[in-house]
Amino acid sequence: MMCSPDQLMAVAIRLLERRGVPAEAARIQADLLIEAELRGLPSHGIQRLPRLLARIDRRLADPAARAMMTWTRPAFLSVDSRRGLGPVVMLAAIAEMRASVAAHGMATAAIRNANHIGMLAYYVDAVARSGLIAIVASTSEALVHPFGGTEPMLGTNPVAIGIPTADEPFVLDIATSLVPMGKIHHHALRGEPIPLGWAVDGDGRPTTSAQAAKSGAIAPFGDAKGYGLGLAIELIVAALCGSEMAPAVRGTLDEEHPANKGDLIILIDPAAGGDRAAALSAYLQKLRASRPLDPDRPVSVPGDGARRRKARIGIEGIEVPDALWNDLLALEAA
Amino acid sequence: MMCSPDQLMAVAIRLLERRGVPAEAARIQADLLIEAELRGLPSHGIQRLPRLLARIDRRLADPAARAMMTWTRPAFLSVDSRRGLGPVVMLAAIAEMRASVAAHGMATAAIRNANHIGMLAYYVDAVARSGLIAIVASTSEALVHPFGGTEPMLGTNPVAIGIPTADEPFVLDIATSLVPMGKIHHHALRGEPIPLGWAVDGDGRPTTSAQAAKSGAIAPFGDAKGYGLGLAIELIVAALCGSEMAPAVRGTLDEEHPANKGDLIILIDPAAGGDRAAALSAYLQKLRASRPLDPDRPVSVPGDGARRRKARIGIEGIEVPDALWNDLLALEAA
């Protein structure tokens, strides 16, 4: 089913509001999901909606929750989301941080008990457009094995970095796993093998079977360095948010448990360090124009691809798999 | 030549003091170099001393410089090092930051015009031992090509993260290049080939010739993700420090130019987010005990290897290559 962004947005908002999600919260949650579709990240798009609705039905997500925000220090905001919707608490925390960032030059928000915050690029892009540097990191269920290890001990622990420039912001959004678990499932569904090195099976053996990898663990990206970075995120998020570490994390991939991972936001005002936006843009232009490995594929900057996809998908429409579309129709009819 | 740490430290301090480096500054600079040797990172050890001495002789490094520190915001310290020694200004900035971190929960220092700050683990380890989370990042001369590109457009842009736990701190210290340029030079010196994928030659062609790679560019670690991270560091450091970006950076690898890269320090007080040190340690112990890929190589945590090497090298002594030792003797006799 090919949908226009507006059409899909309307469906998502209706489904959320029918479960008692306040209008503004429904708009924010739907906007996050549609934005993921537009940027070409359907794994974080509308396919997340049925699970979220089930979580609301089971009171694992409380769409009307008011987050408890405490400034434990003038530049440190501790947030108990109280089972609130991820994007709603994230935007509320960012709004709450702005005065502190303006006053102190930077601030941190450490969030616990929030539902899935989805695609991190959503937040750092918006913050960078408003002139601030943003670093957002999040933890998850244990899906990734340590470098040199074979058990799922770490989350996919994504980190996103947004940096204002004189034109479009720099937007990096990476998981610290080599591939998303969704990609493994996708291969398993089609009966396709996975490259050796992506994952180990449940017994810890390197495998090319996507099916076997589903009960195993994914490799970290970048060998020891990527493992180290993912582990640093695991520890910093837990230390500052008071959230659980991967082996004990639940609630972003299931419909049974409250979400107990953590979400961290660091904002820095580049104006505190001098205005370099024009120099950054000039450098990025030189980078894009530098000699590519393949003459047909120019060097790109993180965020470029998502913007190109958004321009195209915004016109062509969002491709919703038929099974998912039928699920959404059934949920509307229910 | 096998040296005890004390012996090598004394040589380094003597050589520095004879060039007018104040006693405390000489001790700090020497301690950084010896600590790199002890942690098994000789590329950042005593072999850096002759170049630093030459830079002092040529007034590219001013060992008596007083950094100009300005709190542009209550939690943002802007530092002009005025050609000071890297480790001296780093420790001065960290000392200056402590009261702000205690008061606000976090602070940033953005340093420009400092000489090479050396091994980043030195700083984050010390800060983590004092109970704070530390993130340190630095830029450098252009040595790394973009993912999908072939020209040296990025620095090796290392990042280090230190996190206090209930026992030894977590200490990650990684360059965002796949390998250090020193490793390419090492292979070239021995006439050994390098694996395909490490580097491209001066014409941008993937090469196995270490000699050809010296005039080319090193790959980023972790393909597109590592490239994105290195680029984020390039931009954040320049934006906040007011320093140059890689193609214009000089002065950490030569004896002709003032150093114009940037160094960034972010400190966060984990006490602002609740005390989780014991939980972090318990998790790291489970991680170390998790099933390894090779039964003879247990899973390790960043910082473990450096501590093991330090314990061993502290007893066995530091191996100084004869040519370097003779250089040091000649400098002493001069």
Boltz contact constraints between the chains, C-beta under 6 A:
constraints:
  - contact:
      token1: [A, 72]
      token2: [B, 272]
      max_distance: 6.0
  - contact:
      token1: [A, 73]
      token2: [B, 104]
      max_distance: 6.0
  - contact:
      token1: [A, 73]
      token2: [B, 105]
      max_distance: 6.0
  - contact:
      token1: [A, 73]
      token2: [B, 272]
      max_distance: 6.0
  - contact:
      token1: [A, 74]
      token2: [B, 104]
      max_distance: 6.0
  - contact:
      token1: [A, 75]
      token2: [B, 75]
      max_distance: 6.0
  - contact:
      token1: [A, 75]
      token2: [B, 104]
      max_distance: 6.0
  - contact:
      token1: [A, 75]
      token2: [B, 105]
      max_distance: 6.0
  - contact:
      token1: [A, 75]
      token2: [B, 106]
      max_distance: 6.0
  - contact:
      token1: [A, 76]
      token2: [B, 105]
      max_distance: 6.0
  - contact:
      token1: [A, 76]
      token2: [B, 272]
      max_distance: 6.0
  - contact:
      token1: [A, 104]
      token2: [B, 73]
      max_distance: 6.0
  - contact:
      token1: [A, 104]
      token2: [B, 74]
      max_distance: 6.0
  - contact:
      token1: [A, 104]
      token2: [B, 75]
      max_distance: 6.0
  - contact:
      token1: [A, 104]
      token2: [B, 104]
      max_distance: 6.0
  - contact:
      token1: [A, 105]
      token2: [B, 73]
      max_distance: 6.0
  - contact:
      token1: [A, 105]
      token2: [B, 75]
      max_distance: 6.0
  - contact:
      token1: [A, 105]
      token2: [B, 76]
      max_distance: 6.0
  - contact:
      token1: [A, 106]
      token2: [B, 75]
      max_distance: 6.0
  - contact:
      token1: [A, 106]
      token2: [B, 108]
      max_distance: 6.0
  - contact:
      token1: [A, 108]
      token2: [B, 106]
      max_distance: 6.0
  - contact:
      token1: [A, 110]
      token2: [B, 273]
      max_distance: 6.0
  - contact:
      token1: [A, 146]
      token2: [B, 299]
      max_distance: 6.0
  - contact:
      token1: [A, 148]
      token2: [B, 292]
      max_distance: 6.0
  - contact:
      token1: [A, 148]
      token2: [B, 293]
      max_distance: 6.0
  - contact:
      token1: [A, 148]
      token2: [B, 297]
      max_distance: 6.0
  - contact:
      token1: [A, 148]
      token2: [B, 299]
      max_distance: 6.0
  - contact:
      token1: [A, 149]
      token2: [B, 290]
      max_distance: 6.0
  - contact:
      token1: [A, 149]
      token2: [B, 292]
      max_distance: 6.0
  - contact:
      token1: [A, 149]
      token2: [B, 299]
      max_distance: 6.0
  - contact:
      token1: [A, 150]
      token2: [B, 291]
      max_distance: 6.0
  - contact:
      token1: [A, 150]
      token2: [B, 293]
      max_distance: 6.0
  - contact:
      token1: [A, 151]
      token2: [B, 290]
      max_distance: 6.0
  - contact:
      token1: [A, 151]
      token2: [B, 291]
      max_distance: 6.0
  - contact:
      token1: [A, 153]
      token2: [B, 287]
      max_distance: 6.0
  - contact:
      token1: [A, 153]
      token2: [B, 290]
      max_distance: 6.0
  - contact:
      token1: [A, 161]
      token2: [B, 232]
      max_distance: 6.0
  - contact:
      token1: [A, 163]
      token2: [B, 235]
      max_distance: 6.0
  - contact:
      token1: [A, 170]
      token2: [B, 235]
      max_distance: 6.0
  - contact:
      token1: [A, 172]
      token2: [B, 228]
      max_distance: 6.0
  - contact:
      token1: [A, 172]
      token2: [B, 232]
      max_distance: 6.0
  - contact:
      token1: [A, 174]
      token2: [B, 225]
      max_distance: 6.0
  - contact:
      token1: [A, 174]
      token2: [B, 228]
      max_distance: 6.0
  - contact:
      token1: [A, 204]
      token2: [B, 291]
      max_distance: 6.0
  - contact:
      token1: [A, 221]
      token2: [B, 222]
      max_distance: 6.0
  - contact:
      token1: [A, 221]
      token2: [B, 225]
      max_distance: 6.0
  - contact:
      token1: [A, 222]
      token2: [B, 221]
      max_distance: 6.0
  - contact:
      token1: [A, 222]
      token2: [B, 222]
      max_distance: 6.0
  - contact:
      token1: [A, 222]
      token2: [B, 226]
      max_distance: 6.0
  - contact:
      token1: [A, 225]
      token2: [B, 174]
      max_distance: 6.0
  - contact:
      token1: [A, 225]
      token2: [B, 221]
      max_distance: 6.0
  - contact:
      token1: [A, 226]
      token2: [B, 222]
      max_distance: 6.0
  - contact:
      token1: [A, 228]
      token2: [B, 172]
      max_distance: 6.0
  - contact:
      token1: [A, 228]
      token2: [B, 174]
      max_distance: 6.0
  - contact:
      token1: [A, 228]
      token2: [B, 302]
      max_distance: 6.0
  - contact:
      token1: [A, 232]
      token2: [B, 161]
      max_distance: 6.0
  - contact:
      token1: [A, 232]
      token2: [B, 172]
      max_distance: 6.0
  - contact:
      token1: [A, 235]
      token2: [B, 163]
      max_distance: 6.0
  - contact:
      token1: [A, 235]
      token2: [B, 170]
      max_distance: 6.0
  - contact:
      token1: [A, 235]
      token2: [B, 280]
      max_distance: 6.0
  - contact:
      token1: [A, 238]
      token2: [B, 276]
      max_distance: 6.0
  - contact:
      token1: [A, 239]
      token2: [B, 270]
      max_distance: 6.0
  - contact:
      token1: [A, 239]
      token2: [B, 276]
      max_distance: 6.0
  - contact:
      token1: [A, 240]
      token2: [B, 273]
      max_distance: 6.0
  - contact:
      token1: [A, 242]
      token2: [B, 274]
      max_distance: 6.0
  - contact:
      token1: [A, 245]
      token2: [B, 283]
      max_distance: 6.0
  - contact:
      token1: [A, 270]
      token2: [B, 239]
      max_distance: 6.0
  - contact:
      token1: [A, 272]
      token2: [B, 72]
      max_distance: 6.0
  - contact:
      token1: [A, 272]
      token2: [B, 73]
      max_distance: 6.0
  - contact:
      token1: [A, 272]
      token2: [B, 76]
      max_distance: 6.0
  - contact:
      token1: [A, 273]
      token2: [B, 110]
      max_distance: 6.0
  - contact:
      token1: [A, 273]
      token2: [B, 240]
      max_distance: 6.0
  - contact:
      token1: [A, 274]
      token2: [B, 242]
      max_distance: 6.0
  - contact:
      token1: [A, 276]
      token2: [B, 238]
      max_distance: 6.0
  - contact:
      token1: [A, 276]
      token2: [B, 239]
      max_distance: 6.0
  - contact:
      token1: [A, 280]
      token2: [B, 235]
      max_distance: 6.0
  - contact:
      token1: [A, 283]
      token2: [B, 245]
      max_distance: 6.0
  - contact:
      token1: [A, 287]
      token2: [B, 153]
      max_distance: 6.0
  - contact:
      token1: [A, 290]
      token2: [B, 149]
      max_distance: 6.0
  - contact:
      token1: [A, 290]
      token2: [B, 151]
      max_distance: 6.0
  - contact:
      token1: [A, 290]
      token2: [B, 153]
      max_distance: 6.0
  - contact:
      token1: [A, 291]
      token2: [B, 150]
      max_distance: 6.0
  - contact:
      token1: [A, 291]
      token2: [B, 151]
      max_distance: 6.0
  - contact:
      token1: [A, 291]
      token2: [B, 204]
      max_distance: 6.0
  - contact:
      token1: [A, 292]
      token2: [B, 148]
      max_distance: 6.0
  - contact:
      token1: [A, 292]
      token2: [B, 149]
      max_distance: 6.0
  - contact:
      token1: [A, 293]
      token2: [B, 148]
      max_distance: 6.0
  - contact:
      token1: [A, 293]
      token2: [B, 150]
      max_distance: 6.0
  - contact:
      token1: [A, 297]
      token2: [B, 148]
      max_distance: 6.0
  - contact:
      token1: [A, 299]
      token2: [B, 146]
      max_distance: 6.0
  - contact:
      token1: [A, 299]
      token2: [B, 148]
      max_distance: 6.0
  - contact:
      token1: [A, 299]
      token2: [B, 149]
      max_distance: 6.0
  - contact:
      token1: [A, 302]
      token2: [B, 228]
      max_distance: 6.0
